Amino acid sequence: MRYLLLPRDENDKSQFLAFAGYTLANWHVLESELRQLAKTHEISYTETSPYGTKYEVRGTLAGPDGHTLHIVTVWIKLEGTEETRFVTLFPDRKRVDAE
């Protein structure tokens, strides 16, 4: 999940996450909070592919500096296994636009 905190030319999420205080120095905090979010929030099916079944989990992160981020996380349960992996996250535009 550290890759989310690396600046990129396209689809950069590092600035979004930095707004709430997530940095490479505390990437493990982000990882822990994302895993907890997946365990405690409603899971929505999105699609099935040859690789597995993708799910979304919507929630809120209260970052290390106290700012709140509304996010959507994407997870995949790999085909033929019991393994579930984190894929990505992005801002929850539905929550942001509603406020």
C-alpha positions in Angstrom: 0.0 0.0 0.0 3.0 2.2 0.2 2.7 2.9 -3.6 -0.4 5.1 -2.8 1.9 7.5 -1.1 4.4 7.9 -4.0 3.8 11.0 -6.2 2.7 10.0 -9.8 2.1 11.9 -13.0 -1.3 10.2 -13.4 -3.9 9.1 -10.9 -1.8 10.5 -8.0 -3.3 9.7 -4.6 -0.3 10.8 -2.5 -1.5 14.4 -2.3 -5.1 13.4 -1.4 -3.7 11.1 1.4 -1.1 13.7 2.5 -4.0 16.1 3.2 -4.9 13.9 6.2 -1.3 13.3 7.2 -0.5 10.0 5.6 3.1 9.9 4.4 5.7 7.2 3.5 7.0 7.6 7.0 3.7 6.3 8.4 2.5 4.1 5.6 1.8 1.2 8.1 -0.8 3.4 9.8 -2.7 3.7 6.5 -2.4 0.0 5.8 -3.8 -0.9 9.2 -6.7 1.6 8.9 -7.6 0.3 5.4 -7.7 -3.3 6.6 -9.8 -2.3 9.6 -12.2 -0.4 7.3 -12.6 -3.6 5.1 -13.4 -5.6 8.2 -16.0 -3.2 9.7 -17.8 -1.6 6.8 -20.3 -2.9 4.2 -18.9 -4.6 1.2 -20.4 -4.1 -2.2 -19.8 -6.4 -5.2 -18.5 -4.7 -8.3 -17.5 -7.3 -10.9 -16.0 -10.7 -11.6 -13.1 -11.2 -13.9 -10.8 -14.2 -14.7 -8.6 -13.0 -11.8 -11.3 -13.0 -9.2 -14.2 -11.0 -7.7 -13.8 -7.3 -7.0 -15.5 -5.6 -4.1 -15.8 -2.0 -2.9 -15.8 -0.8 0.6 -16.8 2.8 1.3 -15.7 4.5 4.5 -14.0 7.4 6.3 -10.4 7.7 7.4 -9.5 10.1 10.2 -5.9 10.8 9.3 -2.9 11.2 11.6 -3.4 14.9 11.5 -7.1 14.8 12.2 -8.4 15.6 8.7 -11.2 13.3 7.5 -11.1 11.5 4.1 -14.1 9.9 2.5 -12.8 7.0 0.4 -13.8 4.0 -1.6 -11.4 1.0 -1.4 -11.3 -1.8 -4.0 -10.4 -5.3 -3.0 -10.2 -8.6 -5.0 -10.8 -12.1 -3.8 -8.5 -14.1 -6.1 -10.1 -16.8 -8.2 -9.6 -20.3 -6.8 -8.2 -19.1 -3.5 -9.3 -17.7 -0.2 -6.9 -14.8 -0.6 -8.3 -11.2 -0.7 -6.0 -8.4 -1.8 -6.2 -4.6 -1.7 -6.3 -3.1 -5.2 -6.6 0.7 -4.8 -8.5 3.5 -3.2 -10.0 6.8 -4.5 -11.9 9.7 -3.1 -15.6 9.0 -2.5 -17.1 11.6 -4.8 -20.7 10.7 -3.7 -19.9 11.7 -0.1 -17.8 14.7 -1.0 -20.4 16.1 -3.5 -23.2 15.6 -0.9 -21.5 17.7 1.7 
